[in-house]
Amino acid sequence: MKKIFSVVFFISMFLLGIAQDKEADTSSLRHALLKGSLDLHFRLYYMTTQNAPDLSDYHAWAFGGGMTYETGKFKGFQFGVGGFLFTVM
């Protein structure tokens, strides 16, 4: 997980560095990458069972997060990549 976070962090820092260029060619792949969008979301989930008195009751907590990146349009195409990680507490 640390490797994934590190790779995403360095890619985003690289793209932010490129974004500081003054002149942009709107028909280039570079422009499409810079005009992409990054979406982050987190989830917390709780589940419980309420069984008959002679059966066991169970409960669980889970926490997760997801990240998605979509490029801007380039010659009518758009590319996206995403993932989701979770852990049971």
Residue pairs with C-beta under 8 A, 6 or more apart in sequence:
1 85
4 83
8 67
12 38
15 33
15 34
15 36
18 30
18 33
18 34
19 34
24 31
24 34
25 31
29 74
31 72
31 74
32 71
32 72
32 73
32 74
32 78
33 71
33 72
34 72
35 71
35 72
36 69
36 70
36 71
36 72
37 69
37 70
38 67
38 68
38 69
39 66
39 67
39 68
39 69
39 70
39 82
40 65
40 66
40 67
41 65
41 66
42 63
42 64
42 65
42 66
43 62
43 63
43 64
43 65
43 66
43 86
44 61
44 62
44 63
45 61
45 62
45 63
45 64
46 59
46 60
46 61
46 62
47 59
47 60
47 62
48 57
48 58
48 59
48 60
49 57
49 58
49 59
50 57
51 57
60 88
60 89
61 88
61 89
62 86
62 87
62 88
62 89
63 86
63 87
63 89
64 84
64 85
64 86
64 87
65 84
65 85
65 86
66 82
66 83
66 84
66 85
67 82
67 83
68 80
68 81
68 82
68 83
69 80
69 81
69 82
70 78
70 79
70 80
71 78
71 79
71 80
72 78
